[in-house]
Amino acid sequence: MAFIDTQQAETGNGYARVSSATPRDFYELLKPRVMQLVVFTALVGLVIAPGTVNPLIGAISIIAIAIGAGASGALNMWYDADIDRIMGRTKSRPIPSGRVAEGDVLAFGIVLSVLSVVTLGLASNWVAGAWLAFTIFFYAVVYSAWLKRSTPQNIVIGGAAGAFPPIIGWAVVTGEWISLEGFILFLIIFLWTPPHFWALALMKTEEYGAAKIPMMPNVVGAEKTKTQIFWYSVALALACVAPFFAGFAGWAYLAVASALGGLFAFRAWQLKLTPGEGRALQGPAVKLFLFSLWYLFALFAALLAETILLRVLG
Amino acid sequence: MIETVEITEAEKKARKSRSVAIAVALAVLVGAFYAITVLKLGSAVLNRPL
């Protein structure tokens, strides 16, 4: 038996019920796959930064950044619950599937946001804490609540939220607001985001259309989107070699970045040459989307491995 | 009158798992803040007006 607040627990059919949400449902609200990328890129920012940080403080900081990213994911799912119900890709998320109540998700997102920022601020410094707070705000408010439903540049500008983690990682060690190195890593992820998302959007135009999300292919058509994907890929390939010329990466990284950047642009070119739209683009679009995921991990892994190796070798 | 409701076994199980998860999260948070305090302040942790 349980006492319940019927006003809060009232379901649509008029019956009161107790939540049957499990911890796994709440974990899913954190968008774990996005968190992996955030953790890894923040870790690279932290490791390549000049200076040292206590390993435990570094670990706590990375976890706080991950939780902050997860909190922004939960707030995004809370705000987007109405359109998540429409799209096949998102309708099995915890809110649309009815596993977690919307109010619970909002509270979860806010509590984790505050906890992650405070923990990061206390563990490292308040510059890093402020960057994390701004990142959460940018993703939850600027991207989710404003840009996503209002402009085809939504993921271009909104992509900045996913590009901030290396700057936060750098700030954990140095306490600096911005540096050339942090900005270059930011730029790489920022330029990577449009081709990555538009490759997916090209295959999901009907779903985005039904949800009234103005993704680039829905607004300007498949042909212009493919062209933009290609030019972003060229810009990305150029940005990816910048760490070498800025002096914080060596020849091994340059070789890996050149090869990967060339391959990325080649896949984007293949997509551009493929005629048609929707399902006709599935083959090259899926290839580019999957490659883009692997690409970013490989690029940052190369930078991380080279930095560690050079330090070990003295 | 206080309104009550009989909860199902599945709801009881879910509630218990949520409670355990919250307890674990709080324990981790306490451990993290303890570690932060010791690492940031070191021996100076005792250097305060009593």
Interface residues (C-beta under 8 A of the other chain):
Chain A: M1 A2 F3 I4 T6 A16 R17 V18 S19 S20 A21 T22 P23 F26 N54 L56 I57 I60 I63 L115 T119 L122 A123
Chain B: I2 E3 T4 V5 E6 I7 T8 A10 E11 A14 R15 S17 R18 V20 A21 L29 A32 F33 A35 I36 L39 K40
